């Protein structure tokens, strides 16, 4: 059985990891990287021109939108 200090330590560790992940996502989204953050494939130049700062390819974006629609 975990004591309160262990539980608090785990919570802090998880919170820090989530904050780092969000920071990395924001950095990728603003750096105009030509690769999808979900699958790693190259995002076509026309998509990057039409949607500056986009971080996902068309296929991954469609999947993300379907997931959010299903969770409503």
Secondary structure, DSSP 8 states (H G I E B T S, - for coil): ---HHHHHHHHHHHHHHHHHHHHHHHHHHHTT-SB-TTT--B--HHHHHHTTT--S-HHHHHHHHHHHHHT-
